[in-house]
Amino acid sequence: MSEPFGACCAPVIETDRLRLRSHRPEDFVNCARMWANPVVTRYIGGKPLTKEEVWARLLRYVGHWSWLGFGYWVVEEKTAGRFLGEVGFADSKREIELAINGVPEIGWVLDPAGHGRGYATESVRAAIDWGLGRFGSIQTICLIAPDNSASIRVATKCGYKEVLQTVYKGDNTIIFARDGLR
């Protein structure tokens, strides 16, 4: 039996409160709304995204799963099925000082309605646990804007340590790394 149109190969991960699942075409509305919010993009590129940019982002997520066997999940509340954001791994082929190509880079973004409830830490930990099975003991990284104290707290709670302060696309950024150990 073939997979239905729009199906992706991302596994479903569940925590006590959250479900991490593949993006579906109907997620576009929630994703576009989230990425158009200046609070969301303040530290991620600095400007809201257009619907066209969000659509390209979603296609990139699906492409990661298809080509690389990892990518981003939708984060949703298990009880209500409410869209909360996105979390996952990417290989973005960034042109940056530290050679990070081929190193899985974790990222997360939440809709402001989900801020301050521990959802980011819970979803990042779930993604890391999955990543340990997928990547083994290799190091993973994340890039965070120096002023993004909330994401820096999430990263450090999840075992990431600062390794380099650098510039990416004209903006200061910090690269954090985590060894692939439990």
N, C-alpha and C positions, 0 to 999 in steps of 0.2 A: 504494500500500500504506500503510495507516495504521500509526502507531507502536504498539508493544505497550503494554498497560496498565502504568503506572508509569514509562514512559520519559520522559526529560527532555531538554532541548535543550542541555545543557552539553557543550562539546567535550572530548574527551580530550586531556590534555597529558602528555607523558612527558619525564622528565629521565633522567640516567644511572641513578639508583636508584629513582625514584618514578613513580607514575602518579596523575594527578589526573583524577577521573571524576565523573560524576553520582551523586548519592545514589540508592539504590534502597530499596524497602521493607525488604529483608532487612538493611540497614545499621542499622536501628533498634536492634537488640540491642547492637551495638558502640558506637553513639552514646550510648545510654542509660547503658551502663557507664562510658564516658569522662566524661560530664557529671555522673554521680553521685559522681565522685571529688573529694574536697575539695582535693586537690593541684591539680587542673585548674581548679577554680572559685575558688581562693583570690583571684585578682586579677580574676576575671570575675564580678562580682555578689556574691562572697563566700560563697556557699552552694551546695551541690550542687543539681542540678536534679532534679525529679521526672520520671517517665516521661511524664506529661502535658505538662510544659514542653518536654521534648526532642521529643516528637511535633510540637508547635506550631512549634518551631524548624525541624524538617525540612520541614514544609509551607511555612514562610516561605522556606526556601532554594529550593524548587521554584517557588514563586510569583515570586521574583526572576527566575529564568531565564525563566519564562513571560511576565511582564509587562515586564521591563526589559532582558532579553537579557544579563544577568550575574547572578552569584550565587556560591554556595559549592560547592566540590568536596570529595569524599572524597579524602584523601591515603592512598595505600597503597604498600607496597613492591612493586616490579615483580616481583622474583624469587619471593617467597612469596605475594604477594597479601594480605599482612597489613595490617589496618586500622591506620593511624597517627594519624589525626586529620582535621581539616578546615581548609581555607583558601579565601578568596574575597573577593568584593566585595559590599557591600550599600549600600542607601540606606535607612537606618533612621528617617528623619524625627525625629531626636533633638531634644529640647527642651533646648538647651544654649546657653551664652553666645555662642559663635561661630556664625554662620549657616553650617551645613555641609549643609543639605538640598540634595539634587541633586548633591552632590560624592561620587564613589565612595569608600567607606570600606573599606579592606582589613582583614581580620582573620584570625587563625590560632589554632588550638588543637591541641595534640598530646596523645595519651595518654602518661602518664608513661613507659611502656616505650620510647617513641621520643625521650625527652629526651636532650640532650647529644650527639647524633650528627650535627648539622647539617641534620636534616630540615626544620626550620622555615625556615631561611634558604633552602634549596634550593627548597622549595615556594613560599615567598613570591616569590622571584625569578622562578620559572616563571609565577606568577599575574601579576606585574607585566609580564613580557614579553607575555603574552596581553593584558593591559589596555592596553598601548601601542597595540596594533592595534585594540582596541575603542574606547577613549576618545580616542585621539590625544594631543595635547599638553596636555590638561587636567591639573590637579593632582589627586592622590589624597591621602587622609588616613588616619590610624589613631589610635585612642584607646588609651592604655596607662596603667595604674595606676603611680604614681611609684615604688613599691617593686618593680615587676616588672622587675628588671634584665635577666633573660634576654630578654624581649620587646623591651626598649629596645635591647639589643645587636643583635637581629635587624633591627629597624627601621632603625637607623643603618647597618648593613652593607648594607642594601637601598636606601639613599639618602634615607631620611626624616630630617627635621630638626625639632626642637622649635619650635613656633610659639606655643603658649599653654598655661599651667597654669591649670586651671579646676576646677569642681566639676560632676559629673554624677550625678544621683540621690543626692545627699548624700555622694558619695565624691570625693576628689581624683583628678584625671585630667590627663594631658598629651595635648595634640593635637599630632601630628606630621604634616608635609606633605611631599609629594614632587612635584616638577615632572614633567610627563609627557615627559621627555626620556630618551634612552638613556644 
